[in-house]
Amino acid sequence: MPKNVLVLGGGSGGITMSARMKRKFGAENVAVVEPSEMHYYQPIWTLVGAGAKSLASSGRPTASVMPPGVRWVKSKVQEIMPDTNTVKTDNGMKISYEYLIVALGLQLHYEKIKGLPDIEDWVKFKIGSNYSVQTVEKTWKALENFKEGNAVFSFPNTPVKCAGAPQKIMYLTDAYLRKTGKRSKANIVYNTSLPVLFGVKKYADALWEIVKNRNIQVNLRQNLIEVRPDKQQAVFENLDKPGETKVFEYEMLHVTPPMGPVSAVKESSLADGAGWLDVNKDTLQHKRYPNVFGIGDCTNLPTSKTAAAVAAQSSILDRTISKIMKNEKPDRKYDGYTSCPLVTSYNTVILAEFDYDGQPLETFPIDQSKERRTMFHMKADVMPHLYWHGLLKGLWGGPGPYRKIMHLGMK
């Protein structure tokens, strides 16, 4: 039996793994390092930014989601030293571990966008972003106050979490402006760094149809590099012709910030060349340190960074750790399962689910590339419940077993 498992991070991955480790080894053998007093269910922020849910409904005190009895170290990870099996926190504490689970998420880099004003001035400058607790309500303010002109939405030239979110708010903006009779005075523009609208063709094809039908302008390979708030201008660089820029006037600007690995991982020997946690894509065990494991956004797993991916990863990682501790070989492989409920209006969702190869891996025996009200209900009401009462308790490992039943064992 291990004497201790240390979990870094109290987000989705950290809490679900600490709950699972507590069940396996007892609460007294598990510690979690997390500085935040509040834990947020971030997927619902899409609806908060569109005025359909309150920000308060998305958060709960970290103390209420921390598995009872595990040791909560309320500080920030400063340094990870896997050669000596120790972690240093920002208040100088050194913690040693036998097994380490890294679940530190990723870092938002609003500061990398030149000219982006201080967050307290965003309302004045009609800027919002569904990606942080400080900025999500500002999206709704900008949408509510919209009169006429361009509503501009960006997608950065970096890995991001929830790759669908930057366009979900665009569809909701379209729906809101139609509902309030302002759509004819609005021009909706989606400028994405990607060469595609969505990474999986089946869903991208469905989204292109929606974009055409709703008269939304999509510009590919455009990266937001500067904001000129006084002039209400956003400057985008053409990634296919570096140095070539285009200025867009805006009446509302939704910013998806560049994102990257957290510094504690990036600056440690656990990182790959790009700074992400370097794990085996099948087992989630670190490639060089066998007593280190990773889950979620901090890893270099080649799949979309979502809470749904964390759920599927958690059941695999649970199994991997059990096997490693018995000196056995891990026998279950993570298939890259991830999911993105693409909110396309205030009552419809396209439920995208796919694997490492970008192949659809759908739970329900229906065509999920169609907009459906049932899937909106799942996104808005069922999934939050599953998150708080299933995933964070270490009881939800993704829809894999249910998919088999739904497809009568065919998938």
Contacts in CASP RR format, 6 or more apart in sequence:
PFRMAT RR
TARGET T0000
AUTHOR 0000-0000-0000
METHOD contacts of the structure
MODEL  1
MPKNVLVLGGGSGGITMSARMKRKFGAENVAVVEPSEMHYYQPIWTLVGA
GAKSLASSGRPTASVMPPGVRWVKSKVQEIMPDTNTVKTDNGMKISYEYL
IVALGLQLHYEKIKGLPDIEDWVKFKIGSNYSVQTVEKTWKALENFKEGN
AVFSFPNTPVKCAGAPQKIMYLTDAYLRKTGKRSKANIVYNTSLPVLFGV
KKYADALWEIVKNRNIQVNLRQNLIEVRPDKQQAVFENLDKPGETKVFEY
EMLHVTPPMGPVSAVKESSLADGAGWLDVNKDTLQHKRYPNVFGIGDCTN
LPTSKTAAAVAAQSSILDRTISKIMKNEKPDRKYDGYTSCPLVTSYNTVI
LAEFDYDGQPLETFPIDQSKERRTMFHMKADVMPHLYWHGLLKGLWGGPG
PYRKIMHLGMK
1 25 0 8 1.000
1 29 0 8 1.000
2 25 0 8 1.000
2 29 0 8 1.000
2 98 0 8 1.000
2 99 0 8 1.000
2 325 0 8 1.000
3 29 0 8 1.000
3 98 0 8 1.000
4 29 0 8 1.000
4 30 0 8 1.000
4 31 0 8 1.000
4 96 0 8 1.000
4 97 0 8 1.000
4 98 0 8 1.000
4 99 0 8 1.000
5 21 0 8 1.000
5 25 0 8 1.000
5 29 0 8 1.000
5 30 0 8 1.000
5 31 0 8 1.000
5 97 0 8 1.000
5 98 0 8 1.000
5 99 0 8 1.000
5 100 0 8 1.000
5 101 0 8 1.000
6 31 0 8 1.000
6 32 0 8 1.000
6 33 0 8 1.000
6 87 0 8 1.000
6 95 0 8 1.000
6 97 0 8 1.000
6 99 0 8 1.000
6 100 0 8 1.000
6 101 0 8 1.000
7 14 0 8 1.000
7 17 0 8 1.000
7 18 0 8 1.000
7 21 0 8 1.000
7 30 0 8 1.000
7 31 0 8 1.000
7 32 0 8 1.000
7 33 0 8 1.000
7 101 0 8 1.000
7 103 0 8 1.000
8 14 0 8 1.000
8 32 0 8 1.000
8 33 0 8 1.000
8 77 0 8 1.000
8 80 0 8 1.000
8 87 0 8 1.000
8 100 0 8 1.000
8 101 0 8 1.000
8 102 0 8 1.000
8 103 0 8 1.000
8 104 0 8 1.000
8 264 0 8 1.000
9 32 0 8 1.000
9 33 0 8 1.000
9 34 0 8 1.000
9 77 0 8 1.000
9 103 0 8 1.000
9 104 0 8 1.000
9 105 0 8 1.000
10 18 0 8 1.000
10 32 0 8 1.000
10 34 0 8 1.000
10 36 0 8 1.000
10 39 0 8 1.000
10 62 0 8 1.000
10 66 0 8 1.000
10 103 0 8 1.000
11 34 0 8 1.000
11 39 0 8 1.000
11 103 0 8 1.000
11 105 0 8 1.000
12 103 0 8 1.000
12 296 0 8 1.000
12 307 0 8 1.000
12 310 0 8 1.000
12 311 0 8 1.000
12 387 0 8 1.000
12 391 0 8 1.000
12 392 0 8 1.000
13 103 0 8 1.000
13 295 0 8 1.000
13 296 0 8 1.000
13 310 0 8 1.000
13 313 0 8 1.000
13 314 0 8 1.000
14 32 0 8 1.000
14 34 0 8 1.000
14 101 0 8 1.000
14 103 0 8 1.000
14 295 0 8 1.000
15 32 0 8 1.000
15 39 0 8 1.000
15 65 0 8 1.000
15 66 0 8 1.000
15 67 0 8 1.000
15 392 0 8 1.000
16 310 0 8 1.000
16 311 0 8 1.000
16 314 0 8 1.000
16 391 0 8 1.000
16 392 0 8 1.000
16 393 0 8 1.000
16 394 0 8 1.000
16 396 0 8 1.000
17 101 0 8 1.000
17 103 0 8 1.000
17 295 0 8 1.000
17 314 0 8 1.000
17 317 0 8 1.000
17 318 0 8 1.000
17 394 0 8 1.000
18 30 0 8 1.000
18 32 0 8 1.000
18 66 0 8 1.000
18 67 0 8 1.000
18 70 0 8 1.000
19 67 0 8 1.000
19 392 0 8 1.000
19 393 0 8 1.000
19 394 0 8 1.000
19 395 0 8 1.000
20 314 0 8 1.000
20 318 0 8 1.000
20 394 0 8 1.000
21 29 0 8 1.000
21 30 0 8 1.000
21 101 0 8 1.000
21 321 0 8 1.000
22 30 0 8 1.000
22 67 0 8 1.000
22 69 0 8 1.000
22 70 0 8 1.000
23 394 0 8 1.000
24 318 0 8 1.000
24 321 0 8 1.000
24 322 0 8 1.000
27 67 0 8 1.000
27 68 0 8 1.000
27 69 0 8 1.000
27 70 0 8 1.000
28 69 0 8 1.000
30 67 0 8 1.000
30 70 0 8 1.000
30 71 0 8 1.000
31 70 0 8 1.000
31 71 0 8 1.000
31 72 0 8 1.000
31 73 0 8 1.000
31 95 0 8 1.000
31 97 0 8 1.000
32 66 0 8 1.000
32 70 0 8 1.000
32 71 0 8 1.000
32 72 0 8 1.000
32 73 0 8 1.000
33 73 0 8 1.000
33 75 0 8 1.000
33 76 0 8 1.000
33 77 0 8 1.000
33 87 0 8 1.000
33 89 0 8 1.000
33 95 0 8 1.000
34 62 0 8 1.000
34 66 0 8 1.000
34 72 0 8 1.000
34 73 0 8 1.000
34 74 0 8 1.000
35 74 0 8 1.000
35 75 0 8 1.000
35 76 0 8 1.000
35 90 0 8 1.000
36 62 0 8 1.000
37 61 0 8 1.000
37 62 0 8 1.000
37 63 0 8 1.000
38 59 0 8 1.000
38 60 0 8 1.000
38 61 0 8 1.000
38 62 0 8 1.000
38 133 0 8 1.000
39 59 0 8 1.000
39 60 0 8 1.000
39 61 0 8 1.000
39 62 0 8 1.000
39 64 0 8 1.000
39 65 0 8 1.000
40 58 0 8 1.000
40 59 0 8 1.000
40 133 0 8 1.000
41 58 0 8 1.000
41 59 0 8 1.000
41 307 0 8 1.000
41 384 0 8 1.000
41 387 0 8 1.000
41 388 0 8 1.000
42 58 0 8 1.000
42 161 0 8 1.000
42 162 0 8 1.000
42 307 0 8 1.000
43 162 0 8 1.000
43 306 0 8 1.000
43 307 0 8 1.000
43 341 0 8 1.000
43 379 0 8 1.000
43 383 0 8 1.000
43 384 0 8 1.000
43 387 0 8 1.000
44 53 0 8 1.000
44 57 0 8 1.000
44 58 0 8 1.000
44 380 0 8 1.000
44 384 0 8 1.000
45 55 0 8 1.000
45 58 0 8 1.000
45 130 0 8 1.000
45 131 0 8 1.000
45 136 0 8 1.000
45 165 0 8 1.000
46 130 0 8 1.000
46 165 0 8 1.000
46 168 0 8 1.000
46 169 0 8 1.000
46 172 0 8 1.000
46 343 0 8 1.000
47 53 0 8 1.000
47 172 0 8 1.000
47 343 0 8 1.000
47 380 0 8 1.000
48 54 0 8 1.000
48 55 0 8 1.000
48 58 0 8 1.000
48 130 0 8 1.000
48 136 0 8 1.000
48 137 0 8 1.000
48 139 0 8 1.000
48 140 0 8 1.000
49 130 0 8 1.000
49 136 0 8 1.000
49 137 0 8 1.000
49 139 0 8 1.000
49 140 0 8 1.000
49 143 0 8 1.000
49 169 0 8 1.000
49 172 0 8 1.000
50 139 0 8 1.000
50 140 0 8 1.000
50 143 0 8 1.000
50 169 0 8 1.000
50 172 0 8 1.000
50 173 0 8 1.000
50 176 0 8 1.000
50 346 0 8 1.000
51 140 0 8 1.000
51 143 0 8 1.000
51 144 0 8 1.000
52 172 0 8 1.000
52 346 0 8 1.000
52 380 0 8 1.000
53 380 0 8 1.000
55 133 0 8 1.000
55 136 0 8 1.000
55 137 0 8 1.000
60 388 0 8 1.000
62 72 0 8 1.000
63 72 0 8 1.000
65 388 0 8 1.000
65 392 0 8 1.000
66 72 0 8 1.000
67 393 0 8 1.000
73 89 0 8 1.000
73 93 0 8 1.000
73 95 0 8 1.000
75 89 0 8 1.000
75 90 0 8 1.000
75 91 0 8 1.000
75 93 0 8 1.000
76 89 0 8 1.000
76 90 0 8 1.000
77 87 0 8 1.000
77 88 0 8 1.000
77 89 0 8 1.000
77 90 0 8 1.000
77 104 0 8 1.000
77 262 0 8 1.000
77 264 0 8 1.000
78 88 0 8 1.000
78 89 0 8 1.000
78 90 0 8 1.000
78 92 0 8 1.000
78 264 0 8 1.000
79 87 0 8 1.000
79 88 0 8 1.000
79 264 0 8 1.000
79 267 0 8 1.000
79 268 0 8 1.000
80 87 0 8 1.000
80 88 0 8 1.000
80 100 0 8 1.000
80 102 0 8 1.000
80 264 0 8 1.000
80 265 0 8 1.000
80 268 0 8 1.000
80 270 0 8 1.000
81 87 0 8 1.000
81 88 0 8 1.000
81 268 0 8 1.000
82 100 0 8 1.000
82 268 0 8 1.000
82 269 0 8 1.000
82 270 0 8 1.000
82 286 0 8 1.000
82 289 0 8 1.000
82 292 0 8 1.000
83 269 0 8 1.000
84 96 0 8 1.000
85 96 0 8 1.000
85 97 0 8 1.000
85 98 0 8 1.000
85 100 0 8 1.000
85 291 0 8 1.000
86 94 0 8 1.000
86 95 0 8 1.000
86 96 0 8 1.000
86 97 0 8 1.000
87 94 0 8 1.000
87 95 0 8 1.000
87 96 0 8 1.000
87 97 0 8 1.000
87 100 0 8 1.000
88 94 0 8 1.000
88 95 0 8 1.000
89 95 0 8 1.000
97 291 0 8 1.000
98 291 0 8 1.000
99 291 0 8 1.000
99 292 0 8 1.000
99 293 0 8 1.000
99 321 0 8 1.000
99 325 0 8 1.000
100 289 0 8 1.000
100 291 0 8 1.000
100 292 0 8 1.000
100 293 0 8 1.000
101 293 0 8 1.000
101 294 0 8 1.000
101 295 0 8 1.000
101 317 0 8 1.000
101 321 0 8 1.000
102 265 0 8 1.000
102 270 0 8 1.000
102 277 0 8 1.000
102 292 0 8 1.000
102 293 0 8 1.000
102 294 0 8 1.000
102 295 0 8 1.000
102 298 0 8 1.000
102 299 0 8 1.000
103 294 0 8 1.000
103 295 0 8 1.000
103 296 0 8 1.000
103 298 0 8 1.000
104 262 0 8 1.000
104 264 0 8 1.000
104 265 0 8 1.000
104 277 0 8 1.000
104 298 0 8 1.000
105 161 0 8 1.000
105 262 0 8 1.000
105 296 0 8 1.000
105 297 0 8 1.000
105 298 0 8 1.000
106 159 0 8 1.000
106 161 0 8 1.000
106 259 0 8 1.000
106 260 0 8 1.000
106 261 0 8 1.000
106 262 0 8 1.000
106 297 0 8 1.000
106 298 0 8 1.000
106 305 0 8 1.000
107 259 0 8 1.000
107 260 0 8 1.000
107 261 0 8 1.000
107 262 0 8 1.000
107 263 0 8 1.000
108 131 0 8 1.000
108 132 0 8 1.000
108 257 0 8 1.000
108 258 0 8 1.000
108 259 0 8 1.000
109 158 0 8 1.000
109 257 0 8 1.000
109 258 0 8 1.000
109 259 0 8 1.000
109 260 0 8 1.000
110 116 0 8 1.000
110 119 0 8 1.000
110 129 0 8 1.000
110 132 0 8 1.000
110 255 0 8 1.000
110 257 0 8 1.000
112 257 0 8 1.000
112 258 0 8 1.000
113 224 0 8 1.000
113 225 0 8 1.000
113 226 0 8 1.000
113 227 0 8 1.000
113 255 0 8 1.000
113 257 0 8 1.000
113 258 0 8 1.000
114 225 0 8 1.000
114 226 0 8 1.000
114 227 0 8 1.000
115 226 0 8 1.000
115 227 0 8 1.000
115 228 0 8 1.000
115 229 0 8 1.000
116 127 0 8 1.000
116 227 0 8 1.000
116 229 0 8 1.000
116 255 0 8 1.000
117 125 0 8 1.000
117 127 0 8 1.000
117 227 0 8 1.000
117 229 0 8 1.000
119 134 0 8 1.000
119 135 0 8 1.000
119 138 0 8 1.000
121 229 0 8 1.000
122 128 0 8 1.000
122 135 0 8 1.000
122 138 0 8 1.000
122 142 0 8 1.000
123 138 0 8 1.000
123 141 0 8 1.000
123 142 0 8 1.000
125 227 0 8 1.000
125 229 0 8 1.000
125 232 0 8 1.000
125 253 0 8 1.000
126 142 0 8 1.000
126 145 0 8 1.000
126 146 0 8 1.000
126 232 0 8 1.000
126 250 0 8 1.000
126 251 0 8 1.000
126 252 0 8 1.000
126 253 0 8 1.000
127 138 0 8 1.000
127 142 0 8 1.000
127 227 0 8 1.000
127 229 0 8 1.000
127 253 0 8 1.000
127 254 0 8 1.000
127 255 0 8 1.000
128 135 0 8 1.000
128 136 0 8 1.000
128 138 0 8 1.000
128 139 0 8 1.000
128 141 0 8 1.000
128 142 0 8 1.000
128 252 0 8 1.000
128 253 0 8 1.000
128 254 0 8 1.000
128 255 0 8 1.000
129 135 0 8 1.000
129 136 0 8 1.000
129 138 0 8 1.000
129 139 0 8 1.000
129 254 0 8 1.000
129 255 0 8 1.000
129 256 0 8 1.000
129 257 0 8 1.000
130 136 0 8 1.000
130 139 0 8 1.000
130 165 0 8 1.000
130 169 0 8 1.000
130 254 0 8 1.000
131 161 0 8 1.000
131 165 0 8 1.000
131 256 0 8 1.000
131 257 0 8 1.000
132 257 0 8 1.000
135 255 0 8 1.000
139 169 0 8 1.000
139 254 0 8 1.000
142 252 0 8 1.000
142 253 0 8 1.000
142 254 0 8 1.000
143 151 0 8 1.000
143 173 0 8 1.000
143 176 0 8 1.000
143 252 0 8 1.000
146 173 0 8 1.000
146 177 0 8 1.000
146 182 0 8 1.000
146 186 0 8 1.000
146 251 0 8 1.000
146 252 0 8 1.000
147 182 0 8 1.000
147 185 0 8 1.000
147 251 0 8 1.000
148 182 0 8 1.000
148 185 0 8 1.000
148 186 0 8 1.000
148 251 0 8 1.000
149 185 0 8 1.000
149 186 0 8 1.000
149 187 0 8 1.000
149 249 0 8 1.000
149 250 0 8 1.000
149 251 0 8 1.000
150 186 0 8 1.000
150 187 0 8 1.000
150 188 0 8 1.000
150 189 0 8 1.000
150 248 0 8 1.000
150 249 0 8 1.000
150 250 0 8 1.000
150 251 0 8 1.000
150 252 0 8 1.000
151 170 0 8 1.000
151 173 0 8 1.000
151 177 0 8 1.000
151 186 0 8 1.000
151 187 0 8 1.000
151 188 0 8 1.000
151 189 0 8 1.000
151 250 0 8 1.000
151 251 0 8 1.000
151 252 0 8 1.000
151 253 0 8 1.000
151 254 0 8 1.000
152 189 0 8 1.000
152 191 0 8 1.000
152 234 0 8 1.000
152 248 0 8 1.000
152 250 0 8 1.000
152 252 0 8 1.000
152 253 0 8 1.000
152 254 0 8 1.000
153 166 0 8 1.000
153 167 0 8 1.000
153 169 0 8 1.000
153 170 0 8 1.000
153 173 0 8 1.000
153 188 0 8 1.000
153 189 0 8 1.000
153 190 0 8 1.000
153 191 0 8 1.000
153 253 0 8 1.000
153 254 0 8 1.000
153 256 0 8 1.000
154 166 0 8 1.000
154 191 0 8 1.000
154 192 0 8 1.000
154 223 0 8 1.000
154 224 0 8 1.000
154 234 0 8 1.000
154 236 0 8 1.000
154 253 0 8 1.000
154 254 0 8 1.000
154 255 0 8 1.000
154 256 0 8 1.000
155 163 0 8 1.000
155 166 0 8 1.000
155 167 0 8 1.000
155 190 0 8 1.000
155 191 0 8 1.000
155 192 0 8 1.000
155 193 0 8 1.000
155 194 0 8 1.000
155 256 0 8 1.000
156 193 0 8 1.000
156 223 0 8 1.000
156 224 0 8 1.000
156 256 0 8 1.000
156 257 0 8 1.000
156 258 0 8 1.000
156 259 0 8 1.000
157 193 0 8 1.000
157 223 0 8 1.000
157 239 0 8 1.000
157 258 0 8 1.000
158 258 0 8 1.000
158 259 0 8 1.000
158 260 0 8 1.000
159 259 0 8 1.000
159 260 0 8 1.000
159 276 0 8 1.000
159 305 0 8 1.000
160 166 0 8 1.000
160 256 0 8 1.000
160 259 0 8 1.000
160 305 0 8 1.000
161 259 0 8 1.000
161 297 0 8 1.000
161 305 0 8 1.000
161 306 0 8 1.000
162 304 0 8 1.000
162 305 0 8 1.000
162 306 0 8 1.000
162 340 0 8 1.000
163 198 0 8 1.000
163 199 0 8 1.000
163 304 0 8 1.000
163 305 0 8 1.000
163 340 0 8 1.000
164 198 0 8 1.000
164 340 0 8 1.000
164 342 0 8 1.000
165 256 0 8 1.000
166 190 0 8 1.000
166 192 0 8 1.000
166 254 0 8 1.000
166 256 0 8 1.000
167 190 0 8 1.000
167 192 0 8 1.000
167 197 0 8 1.000
167 198 0 8 1.000
167 207 0 8 1.000
167 342 0 8 1.000
168 342 0 8 1.000
168 343 0 8 1.000
168 344 0 8 1.000
169 254 0 8 1.000
170 188 0 8 1.000
170 190 0 8 1.000
170 216 0 8 1.000
170 254 0 8 1.000
171 210 0 8 1.000
171 214 0 8 1.000
171 342 0 8 1.000
171 343 0 8 1.000
171 344 0 8 1.000
171 345 0 8 1.000
172 343 0 8 1.000
172 345 0 8 1.000
172 346 0 8 1.000
173 188 0 8 1.000
173 252 0 8 1.000
173 254 0 8 1.000
174 183 0 8 1.000
174 188 0 8 1.000
174 214 0 8 1.000
174 216 0 8 1.000
174 345 0 8 1.000
175 345 0 8 1.000
175 346 0 8 1.000
176 346 0 8 1.000
177 183 0 8 1.000
177 186 0 8 1.000
177 188 0 8 1.000
179 346 0 8 1.000
186 251 0 8 1.000
187 217 0 8 1.000
188 214 0 8 1.000
188 215 0 8 1.000
188 216 0 8 1.000
188 217 0 8 1.000
189 216 0 8 1.000
189 217 0 8 1.000
189 219 0 8 1.000
189 248 0 8 1.000
190 211 0 8 1.000
190 216 0 8 1.000
190 217 0 8 1.000
190 218 0 8 1.000
190 219 0 8 1.000
191 219 0 8 1.000
191 222 0 8 1.000
191 223 0 8 1.000
191 224 0 8 1.000
191 234 0 8 1.000
191 236 0 8 1.000
191 248 0 8 1.000
192 218 0 8 1.000
192 219 0 8 1.000
192 220 0 8 1.000
192 221 0 8 1.000
192 222 0 8 1.000
193 221 0 8 1.000
193 222 0 8 1.000
193 223 0 8 1.000
193 239 0 8 1.000
194 220 0 8 1.000
194 221 0 8 1.000
195 220 0 8 1.000
195 221 0 8 1.000
196 204 0 8 1.000
196 220 0 8 1.000
197 204 0 8 1.000
197 207 0 8 1.000
197 208 0 8 1.000
197 211 0 8 1.000
197 218 0 8 1.000
197 220 0 8 1.000
198 204 0 8 1.000
198 207 0 8 1.000
198 342 0 8 1.000
198 352 0 8 1.000
199 358 0 8 1.000
200 352 0 8 1.000
200 354 0 8 1.000
200 358 0 8 1.000
200 359 0 8 1.000
200 360 0 8 1.000
202 360 0 8 1.000
202 369 0 8 1.000
203 342 0 8 1.000
203 350 0 8 1.000
203 352 0 8 1.000
203 360 0 8 1.000
203 369 0 8 1.000
205 369 0 8 1.000
206 350 0 8 1.000
206 369 0 8 1.000
206 370 0 8 1.000
206 371 0 8 1.000
207 342 0 8 1.000
207 350 0 8 1.000
210 216 0 8 1.000
210 344 0 8 1.000
210 371 0 8 1.000
211 218 0 8 1.000
219 236 0 8 1.000
221 238 0 8 1.000
221 239 0 8 1.000
221 240 0 8 1.000
222 236 0 8 1.000
222 237 0 8 1.000
222 238 0 8 1.000
222 239 0 8 1.000
222 246 0 8 1.000
223 236 0 8 1.000
223 237 0 8 1.000
223 239 0 8 1.000
224 234 0 8 1.000
224 235 0 8 1.000
224 236 0 8 1.000
224 255 0 8 1.000
225 235 0 8 1.000
225 236 0 8 1.000
225 237 0 8 1.000
225 245 0 8 1.000
226 234 0 8 1.000
226 235 0 8 1.000
227 233 0 8 1.000
227 234 0 8 1.000
227 235 0 8 1.000
227 253 0 8 1.000
227 255 0 8 1.000
228 234 0 8 1.000
228 235 0 8 1.000
231 249 0 8 1.000
232 249 0 8 1.000
232 250 0 8 1.000
232 251 0 8 1.000
232 253 0 8 1.000
233 247 0 8 1.000
233 248 0 8 1.000
233 249 0 8 1.000
233 250 0 8 1.000
234 247 0 8 1.000
234 248 0 8 1.000
234 250 0 8 1.000
234 253 0 8 1.000
235 245 0 8 1.000
235 246 0 8 1.000
235 247 0 8 1.000
235 248 0 8 1.000
236 245 0 8 1.000
236 246 0 8 1.000
236 247 0 8 1.000
236 248 0 8 1.000
237 243 0 8 1.000
237 244 0 8 1.000
237 245 0 8 1.000
238 244 0 8 1.000
238 245 0 8 1.000
238 246 0 8 1.000
260 275 0 8 1.000
261 271 0 8 1.000
261 274 0 8 1.000
261 275 0 8 1.000
261 276 0 8 1.000
261 277 0 8 1.000
261 298 0 8 1.000
262 298 0 8 1.000
265 271 0 8 1.000
265 275 0 8 1.000
265 276 0 8 1.000
265 277 0 8 1.000
265 298 0 8 1.000
266 275 0 8 1.000
266 276 0 8 1.000
269 288 0 8 1.000
270 277 0 8 1.000
270 278 0 8 1.000
270 286 0 8 1.000
270 288 0 8 1.000
270 289 0 8 1.000
270 292 0 8 1.000
271 277 0 8 1.000
271 278 0 8 1.000
272 278 0 8 1.000
272 300 0 8 1.000
274 300 0 8 1.000
275 300 0 8 1.000
276 298 0 8 1.000
276 299 0 8 1.000
276 300 0 8 1.000
277 286 0 8 1.000
277 294 0 8 1.000
277 298 0 8 1.000
277 299 0 8 1.000
277 300 0 8 1.000
278 286 0 8 1.000
278 287 0 8 1.000
278 288 0 8 1.000
278 300 0 8 1.000
279 285 0 8 1.000
279 286 0 8 1.000
279 287 0 8 1.000
279 293 0 8 1.000
279 294 0 8 1.000
279 299 0 8 1.000
279 300 0 8 1.000
279 301 0 8 1.000
280 286 0 8 1.000
280 287 0 8 1.000
281 301 0 8 1.000
281 302 0 8 1.000
281 334 0 8 1.000
281 336 0 8 1.000
281 356 0 8 1.000
282 330 0 8 1.000
282 333 0 8 1.000
282 334 0 8 1.000
283 316 0 8 1.000
283 317 0 8 1.000
283 320 0 8 1.000
283 330 0 8 1.000
283 333 0 8 1.000
283 334 0 8 1.000
284 293 0 8 1.000
284 294 0 8 1.000
284 295 0 8 1.000
284 299 0 8 1.000
284 301 0 8 1.000
284 313 0 8 1.000
284 316 0 8 1.000
284 317 0 8 1.000
284 320 0 8 1.000
284 334 0 8 1.000
285 292 0 8 1.000
285 293 0 8 1.000
285 320 0 8 1.000
285 324 0 8 1.000
285 330 0 8 1.000
286 292 0 8 1.000
286 293 0 8 1.000
286 294 0 8 1.000
290 324 0 8 1.000
291 324 0 8 1.000
293 317 0 8 1.000
293 320 0 8 1.000
293 321 0 8 1.000
294 317 0 8 1.000
295 310 0 8 1.000
295 313 0 8 1.000
295 314 0 8 1.000
295 317 0 8 1.000
296 305 0 8 1.000
296 309 0 8 1.000
296 310 0 8 1.000
296 313 0 8 1.000
297 305 0 8 1.000
301 309 0 8 1.000
301 313 0 8 1.000
301 334 0 8 1.000
301 336 0 8 1.000
302 336 0 8 1.000
302 356 0 8 1.000
303 309 0 8 1.000
303 336 0 8 1.000
303 337 0 8 1.000
303 338 0 8 1.000
303 355 0 8 1.000
303 356 0 8 1.000
304 338 0 8 1.000
304 340 0 8 1.000
304 354 0 8 1.000
305 338 0 8 1.000
306 338 0 8 1.000
306 339 0 8 1.000
306 340 0 8 1.000
307 387 0 8 1.000
307 391 0 8 1.000
308 337 0 8 1.000
308 338 0 8 1.000
308 339 0 8 1.000
308 340 0 8 1.000
308 353 0 8 1.000
308 398 0 8 1.000
309 336 0 8 1.000
309 337 0 8 1.000
309 338 0 8 1.000
309 339 0 8 1.000
310 391 0 8 1.000
311 391 0 8 1.000
311 396 0 8 1.000
311 397 0 8 1.000
311 398 0 8 1.000
312 334 0 8 1.000
312 335 0 8 1.000
312 336 0 8 1.000
312 337 0 8 1.000
312 338 0 8 1.000
312 397 0 8 1.000
312 398 0 8 1.000
312 400 0 8 1.000
313 334 0 8 1.000
314 391 0 8 1.000
314 394 0 8 1.000
314 396 0 8 1.000
314 397 0 8 1.000
315 397 0 8 1.000
315 398 0 8 1.000
316 332 0 8 1.000
316 333 0 8 1.000
316 334 0 8 1.000
319 330 0 8 1.000
319 331 0 8 1.000
319 332 0 8 1.000
320 330 0 8 1.000
320 332 0 8 1.000
323 329 0 8 1.000
323 330 0 8 1.000
323 331 0 8 1.000
324 330 0 8 1.000
335 355 0 8 1.000
335 356 0 8 1.000
335 361 0 8 1.000
336 355 0 8 1.000
336 356 0 8 1.000
337 353 0 8 1.000
337 354 0 8 1.000
337 355 0 8 1.000
337 361 0 8 1.000
337 398 0 8 1.000
337 400 0 8 1.000
338 353 0 8 1.000
338 354 0 8 1.000
338 355 0 8 1.000
339 351 0 8 1.000
339 352 0 8 1.000
339 353 0 8 1.000
339 354 0 8 1.000
340 352 0 8 1.000
340 353 0 8 1.000
341 349 0 8 1.000
341 350 0 8 1.000
341 351 0 8 1.000
341 352 0 8 1.000
341 375 0 8 1.000
341 378 0 8 1.000
341 379 0 8 1.000
341 383 0 8 1.000
342 349 0 8 1.000
342 350 0 8 1.000
342 351 0 8 1.000
342 352 0 8 1.000
343 349 0 8 1.000
343 376 0 8 1.000
343 379 0 8 1.000
344 350 0 8 1.000
344 371 0 8 1.000
345 371 0 8 1.000
345 376 0 8 1.000
346 376 0 8 1.000
347 373 0 8 1.000
347 376 0 8 1.000
348 371 0 8 1.000
348 372 0 8 1.000
348 373 0 8 1.000
348 375 0 8 1.000
348 376 0 8 1.000
349 371 0 8 1.000
349 372 0 8 1.000
349 375 0 8 1.000
349 376 0 8 1.000
349 378 0 8 1.000
349 379 0 8 1.000
350 368 0 8 1.000
350 369 0 8 1.000
350 370 0 8 1.000
350 371 0 8 1.000
350 372 0 8 1.000
350 375 0 8 1.000
351 362 0 8 1.000
351 363 0 8 1.000
351 364 0 8 1.000
351 368 0 8 1.000
351 372 0 8 1.000
351 375 0 8 1.000
351 378 0 8 1.000
351 379 0 8 1.000
352 360 0 8 1.000
352 368 0 8 1.000
352 369 0 8 1.000
353 360 0 8 1.000
353 361 0 8 1.000
353 362 0 8 1.000
353 363 0 8 1.000
353 368 0 8 1.000
353 399 0 8 1.000
354 360 0 8 1.000
354 361 0 8 1.000
355 361 0 8 1.000
360 368 0 8 1.000
360 369 0 8 1.000
361 403 0 8 1.000
361 411 0 8 1.000
362 368 0 8 1.000
362 403 0 8 1.000
363 399 0 8 1.000
363 400 0 8 1.000
363 402 0 8 1.000
363 403 0 8 1.000
363 406 0 8 1.000
364 406 0 8 1.000
365 406 0 8 1.000
365 407 0 8 1.000
365 408 0 8 1.000
368 375 0 8 1.000
386 396 0 8 1.000
387 396 0 8 1.000
389 395 0 8 1.000
390 396 0 8 1.000
391 397 0 8 1.000
403 411 0 8 1.000
404 411 0 8 1.000
END
